[in-house]
């Protein structure tokens, strides 16, 4: 655990250390502990919202007979 003064003196080196080791740094200020950590990367797909776009049950699409609509 380090003080804010030590953090300020060596900020960029400490940030590089967290990046290289993956080990968080704890800073104590006014009886509170703050952590500098690497946030895990998110996939772009994690931001997608689930949507219900079908107007029927999925089984109805699979078992549907399209012979009337199909013209060779």
Secondary structure, 3 states (H helix, E strand, C coil): CEEHHHHHHCHHHHHHHHHHHCCCEEEEECCEEEEECCCCCCCHHHHCCCCCCCCCCHHHHHCCCCCCCCCC
